[in-house]
């Protein structure tokens, strides 16, 4: 899979092995939000982290670690 950046959509991250677990661990709320489920193909991790005050650099670093689960 290509490298995760601030412009990677949540849909692509969820399809990455272990991606959902990392998002949940980092308290990304969009996975359980009914409205977000309609926009999951468009929501970018950078936008989501900005909206919720999450540490974007830490999330991206963890998502890009080899063998992240």
QUITADA-V176741 format. One line per field, one symbol per residue. psi: psi as a letter, one per 30 degrees, with the letter a starting at -180 (. if undefined). Layout:
BEGIN
psi=???
END
This chain:
BEGIN
psi=klkklfgkleeeeefkkfeeeeeeeghjfffgkeeeffgeffkkeeeeeeeghljeeeeeeeffkkgk.
END
